[in-house]
Amino acid sequence: MPPSDRIVISGARANNLKGIDLELPRDALIVITGLSGSGKSSLAFDTIYAEGQRRYVESLSAYARQFLGQMEKPDVDSIEGLSPAISIDQKTTSRNPRSTVGTVTEIYDYLRLLWARIGKPHCYNCGAPISGQSQEQLAPIVRGRKGEYGKQLAELRGEGFARVKVDGELRRLDEQIELDKKFKHDISVVVDRLVMKEGVRKRLSESVEAASQLAEGLVEIETLPDGGEPETMLFSERFACLNCGTSMPELEPRIFSFNSPHGCCQRCHGLGFQRVIDPELIVPDPTLSISEGALDPWTKAASVYHRRLLEAVAETNGIDIDTPWQDLSGRDRELLLSGTGDERHTVSYRNRFGRRRVYTVRFDGMLASLERRYENTDSENTRERIEGLMALQPCPACGGARLRPESLAVMVGGLNIYEYTRFSARAALEWIQALELTDTERAIARLVVREIAERLRFLDSVGIGYLSLERAAATLSGGEAQRIRLATQIGSSLVGVLYILDEPSIGLHQRDNAKLIDTLRRLRDLGNTVIVVEHDEGTIRAADHVVDLGPGAGEHGGELVAQGTAAQVARQAGSLTGRYLNGKLSIPIPELRRSPRGELVVRGARQHNLKNADVSVPLGVFCCVTGVSGSGKSTLVNEVLYRAVANRLHRARLRPGAHDRIEGLDQVDKIISIDQSPIGRTPRSNPATYTGVFDHIRDLFSRTKEARVRGYKPGRFSFNVKGGRCEVCRGDGQIKIEMHFLPDVYVPCEQCHGRRYNRETLEVRFKG
C-alpha cells in the first residue's frame, strides 16, 4: 500500500515487546488481540498512542507545552504515518460527585440552553404561570397585607393623587380613610382614567410608567365596557407571580446549572445529597436484639450514662430489650431513634469515681444525641466514629434534584429539567422527538433540539441507552464510562484522527455488541483509524485488520504471531487466537457440575430497577449472574447482597439496597468483594507490595543471621522509610529531572544504581 495509507512501526520495544516491525492500514478498524500480558496495551497505548500524542503536543509552542502533561518518547526506532491520537481507555471515569452522564456527554449544557430559551416559568410557591409584560400592558401598592396604611395614603395625597381603590371600593384621598389593622387589605392608586381613542397613546404610556414605579412593576388595568361588568387585569413588568408576588430570576442557562451559585440548591450546594446520621447504620444488623448488641455502634460511641438512659427509656415504655430490632414495633423504634419529647426519665449509674448518681432527664433520641456530639466534640476519634454512622441521603430541600426551586419551576413540555434528566437516554430521545413546539419556539430551539437528539442517539447506539442522564459518573463501570466517551467522540465528527480503545465490549451483553461494532465502523467511515485492544470474537471477526501478539504472556510474549484479516489469522498454525477462531480449540463445557451445598435467598430486592425480586444464590459453586446491560445485576450483587451480608458478618457500616431480608446467612462466615476499582498507581507500588508478599520477604530477611547480628528489623528492608533505603533517591531507584516544556527525564540513581537500598542493607543476603 502507498506510504500515505499506512502506519509503519519499526523496532517497538516498550515493556515486553521484542523489537516488533509492523505495518497497519489507515482509515481501517484494527483489532490487536492476544493473551493477557502478551503486549497488546504496550503496542497500542505505550507505543502508538504515546508517540502520536507526543508529536501533537510538540507542535505547540513551548509556552503551551509547559501546561500540558508531557509523554516521554516511547522505546521505538520509528513510526511513520501517525495522526493526532485520542485514547479512550477504562481509567478515565470522573470520581467528582458533581459529574453526571449528562454533564460528561455535554447533553446537559444543551438542555440548560433549551430550558432557558423556550422554558415556561411558573411560581414555585403557588404553581401559577409567570410571564413578564411590557409597560404598555401594565399594575397596585398593597396586596393582601394587614395594617392601617395611614402614612402611605397621606404620602399619595401629597403627591397629587386623588383616588384609591381600597378592598374593591373606590375612595377619594381627601376623605378620612380608616382601615382595621387586624385584617388584610388591597390598596390600588388610580393613576389615570382614560377613554380609548386616537391620540392618547403618549398619555397612556406615561400613566403606565408612573403606575409601574409606584407599585414596583405591578400595574392593574380596569376596563369599563358598555353594558358589562368591569374587568380588572393585572400585569407585571418583571418575572414575578401575580398571585403571591414571588419573584423569578431572568431565565439564563446558568440558573439551570447545579455547579453554579445562581442555580444550585442553597442547602446541598448542587450535590443533591447530604451526610446525615443513618438509622440503618446505627443498627447494621436488625436481627439482633438491644441486649445482643443491635445498637452497639451507638452504645460504644456513648458513655455509661447514655447507656443507662437508653435502658431507662426502654423500661418506661415497655420495650423488650431481648426482642430482635426488626421485630420491634415502628413506634418503639421511633421512640429510641427520635426521642420521647418532654417526658422525663430517671437514670441511676456510678461514675468513674464510684459515686452513685441519679438524674431525671429528657431523652432526645439517638439521632439527635449523635448529631449534637458530632457538632460539639473536639475529639477527632469521636468525630471519625460518628462519621462512620453517617450516610449520603437525598437533600431534604431539593429531594436530590440539585437545583433551586425557581429553576425547577421552569417547564418545557410539562417537565422541569430534573424530571427530564431522570429519563433513560432511550426514553429521553423518544420524548424530545415527540416534543410539540410553536412556530416561534421551533425557530429558536431547532438547532439545540437537533444536538440533544443526536447525542442521545449516539448513547443508544453504543449500548448504554438504559443510563439516565442524572446518573452520577462515579457509579459507572469502566466499560460504561468508555462507551460514553466513545459516544462523545462520535458526536464531535472529527476526521483523520487515530482512536485507540481498550476493550470497549467489556461488560456488554451480546445483544448490544452489534450496536457497538456498528458504532466503531461509523467512526472509521468518518475517515478515522480505529485501533481496538480486544478479546471479543465478534469484534475480531468484524475488523478490517487483526494483529495477534504472543505466543505467551510477559517475557514469553511481545512477538508478532499473525496479522491480516480474521480469516487469515485463523489459518495461522502458530496463532493461539487463530486456533480458537477456526474451532480447533474451544472452552469445554463441563460434563459434571458441582451440586450446591446451601443457598442465600434475597427477599424483596427493590433497589433502583429491581422489582421486588426474590433470588436464590447457591453456595459452594461457581455462580454467574447475567442479563442485558442495565438489567440490575450490579445492583443485586454489589448494592443489596454484598452490603447486607457484610453488615451482618463483619459489622460493616454500609447502606444496603432496599430489600426485605436475606436468608441462609448462618451458612456463610465471610464475604469478599473484588470490583473494578483500579489498584494504586503510585510509582512506589509493585505487585509484591500490593499483594502483601513483600511483608513476608522483609520479615524473612530480618530473620537471617546477618540481620540479627546487625539488629535489623523488617522495616530496614522497606524502600519507603528511612534506614535501609538509599537516601539520595529516597528509595525510588531513579531521580526525576524536570524539563519544564519538555517531558520530565528519569535517570538511574548514581548512588544505588536503581537498587533502591543503601550498601549496608544490600549486604544482607538470603541463600546467596
C-alpha positions, 0 to 999 in steps of 0.5 A: 500500500502507498506510504500515505495509507499506512502506519509503519512501526519499526523496532517497538520495544516498550515493556515486553515487546521484542523489537516488533516491525509492523505495518497497519492500514489507515482509515481501517478498524484494527483489532490487536488481540492476544493473551493477557500480558502478551503486549497488546496495551504496550503496542497500542497505548505505550507505543502508538498512542504515546508517540502520536500524542507526543508529536501533537503536543510538540507542535505547540509552542513551548509556552503551551507545552509547559501546561500540558502533561508531557509523554516521554518518547516511547522505546521505538526506532520509528513510526511513520504515518501517525495522526493526532491520537485520542485514547479512550481507555477504562481509567478515565471515569470522573470520581467528582460527585458533581459529574453526571452522564449528562454533564460528561456527554455535554447533553446537559449544557444543551438542555440548560440552553433549551430550558432557558430559551423556550422554558415556561416559568411558573411560581414555585410557591403557588404553581401559577404561570409567570410571564413578564409584560411590557409597560404598555400592558401594565399594575397596585401598592398593597396586596393582601397585607394587614395594617392601617396604611395611614402614612402611605395614603397621606404620602399619595395625597401629597403627591397629587393623587386623588383616588384609591381603590381600597378592598374593591371600593373606590375612595377619594384621598381627601376623605378620612380613610380608616382601615382595621389593622387586624385584617388584610387589605388591597390598596390600588392608586388610580393613576389615570382614567382614560377613554380609548381613542386616537391620540392618547397613546403618549398619555397612556404610556406615561400613566403606565410608567408612573403606575409601574414605579409606584407599585414596583412593576405591578400595574392593574388595568380596569376596563369599563365596557358598555353594558358589562361588568368591569374587568380588572387585569393585572400585569407585571413588568418583571418575572414575578407571580401575580398571585403571591408576588414571588419573584423569578430570576431572568431565565439564563442557562446558568440558573439551570446549572447545579455547579453554579451559585445562581442555580444550585440548591442553597442547602446541598450546594448542587450535590443533591445529597447530604451526610446525615446520621443513618438509622440503618447504620446505627443498627447494621444488623436488625436481627439482633436484639438491644441486649445482643448488641443491635445498637452497639455502634451507638452504645460504644460511641456513648458513655455509661450514662447514655447507656443507662438512659437508653435502658431507662427509656426502654423500661418506661415504655415497655420495650423488650430489650431481648426482642430482635430490632426488626421485630420491634414495633415502628413506634418503639423504634421511633421512640429510641431513634427520635426521642420521647419529647418532654417526658422525663426519665430517671437514670441511676449509674456510678461514675468513674469515681464510684459515686452513685448518681441519679438524674431525671432527664429528657431523652432526645433520641439517638439521632439527635444525641449523635448529631449534637456530639458530632457538632460539639466534640473536639475529639477527632476519634469521636468525630471519625466514629460518628462519621462512620454512622453517617450516610449520603441521603437525598437533600431534604430541600431539593429531594436530590434534584440539585437545583433551586426551586425557581429553576425547577419551576421552569417547564418545557413540555410539562417537565422541569429539567430534573424530571427530564434528566431522570429519563433513560437516554432511550426514553429521553430521545423518544420524548424530545422527538415527540416534543410539540413546539410553536412556530416561534419556539421551533425557530429558536430551539431547532438547532439545540433540539437537533444536538440533544437528539443526536447525542442521545442517539449516539448513547443508544447506539453504543449500548448504554441507552438504559443510563439516565442522564442524572446518573452520577459518573462515579457509579459507572463501570469502566466499560460504561464510562468508555462507551460514553466517551466513545459516544462523545467522540462520535458526536464531535465528527472529527476526521483523520484522527487515530482512536485507540480503545481498550476493550470497549465490549467489556461488560456488554451483553451480546445483544448490544455488541452489534450496536457497538461494532456498528458504532466503531465502523461509523467512526472509521467511515468518518475517515478515522483509524480505529485501533481496538485492544480486544478479546471479543470474537465478534469484534475480531471477526468484524475488523478490517485488520487483526494483529495477534501478539504472543505466543505467551504472556510477559517475557514469553510474549511481545512477538508478532504471531499473525496479522491480516484479516480474521480469516487469515489469522485463523489459518495461522498454525502458530496463532493461539487466537487463530486456533480458537477462531477456526474451532480447533480449540474451544472452552469445554463445557463441563460434563459434571457440575458441582451440586450446591451445598446451601443457598442465600435467598434475597427477599424483596430486592427493590433497589433502583430497577429491581422489582421486588425480586426474590433470588436464590444464590447457591453456595459452594459453586461457581455462580454467574449472574447475567442479563442485558446491560442495565438489567440490575445485576450490579445492583443485586450483587454489589448494592443489596447482597454484598452490603447486607451480608457484610453488615451482618458478618463483619459489622460493616457500616454500609447502606444496603439496597432496599430489600426485605431480608436475606436468608441462609446467612448462618451458612456463610462466615465471610464475604469478599468483594473484588470490583473494578476499582483500579489498584494504586498507581503510585510509582512506589507500588509493585505487585509484591507490595500490593499483594502483601508478599513483600511483608513476608520477604522483609520479615524473612530477611530480618530473620537471617543471621546477618540481620540479627547480628546487625539488629535489623528489623523488617522495616530496614528492608522497606524502600519507603522509610528511612534506614535501609533505603538509599537516601539520595533517591529516597528509595525510588531507584531513579531521580526525576529531572524536570524539563519544564516544556519538555517531558520530565527525564528519569535517570538511574540513581548514581548512588544505588544504581536503581537498587533502591537500598543503601550498601549496608542493607544490600549486604544482607543476603538470603541463600546467596 
